[in-house]
Amino acid sequence: MLPVQKIINVETGQGKASLTFTAQWYPHITAYIKRTGGSAHSVVLQGSINNVDWVDIGAALTTDGILTNYVAANGYIWYLYYRIYITTNTGGTLNAWMGAGGV
């Protein structure tokens, strides 16, 4: 298991990406997103093999909660690099943490 890392720290903007989380060989990724204040947000988990080209994984999250790299139709989708992309954030402050584990 990799240590949990804070990848978004009191972000008020939108159209921005979090810090990059490197999953190494661990196949299971979980991110927790927490909004304080504001009226709405939308964030999506993204993965990349080269830390340059990013692909959305699963559906966007519009409430506090978790995002994972498990998609029901496909199972676990593994990438070396992960991040959270903030598509919208209306007046709130976002924080997010990410960790990885599994074998």
N, C-alpha and C positions, 0 to 999 in steps of 0.2 A: 504494500500500500504506500502511496505517495502522501506526503503531508498536505493538508488542505492549505490553499493559498488564497489570499484576498486578491481578486483580479479587477474589481471595480471599487474605487474608494470615493465615496460621497460625490458621485458624478451627477451634474445637473443638466448636461447637454443631451443631444440626440444626434443620430447619424454618426456615431462613434463606436469604435471597437475597444474592448477591454484589453488588458495585458494578455499576452499569450501564455497559455498553460501547456507545458510539454508533458505528454502522457507516458513517454518512454514505451515500454512493452505492455503496460497495463490496459486491459480491454474495456473496463467499465468506468465511465466518466459521469460524475454528478456535479451539477452547479446549483447553488442556492442563490436566489435573487430576492432582495428586500428593498421595497420602496418606502420612503418616508415623505409624507405630504404629497401635494400634487393631486391630479385627478385621473391620470392614465399613463400607462407605459406599455411598450411592446419590445420584447427582446427575443433574440433567437440564438441558439447554439450553432456555432460554425466550426468546421474541421478543415484541416489542410495537411497535405503531405510535405510541402516545401516551405511553409510559413509565408507564402506569397499569395497563392491562389486559394480562395476560401469558398466553401460550399455549405449551404444551410443544412442542418440536420434536424428533421422533424418539424413540428409546428411551432409558431411563436408563442411565447408566454406573455399573458397580459395581466397577471396577478402576481402577488408574492408567491414563491414556490420554487420547484426544482425543474431543471432541464437535464436530460440524460442522452447518451448516445444510443439508446435503445429505441428502435422504431418497430412497432408491431408487425408491419408487413415485411420487414427485412431482418429483424433481429438486431444484434449489436453492429454498429457501423464504426470501424476503427480508423482513426487518423493519428498521426504523431503529434500534431498541434491542434489545440482547441482555443476558442475565444467566445465571448458573448458579444453580439452586435446589438447596439441600442438603436432600434429603428425609430421609436417615438418615446418622448418623455415630456409630459405636460406638467410643468411646475414642481416636479418631485425630485428627490435625491435618491440615487440608486447606489446600492452596495451589492457586491456579489463575491462568492467564494467558490472555488472549484477543487475537487479532489479526484483521485483515481485509485482503483484497486482491482481485485479479481486475478484469476489465473487463466 
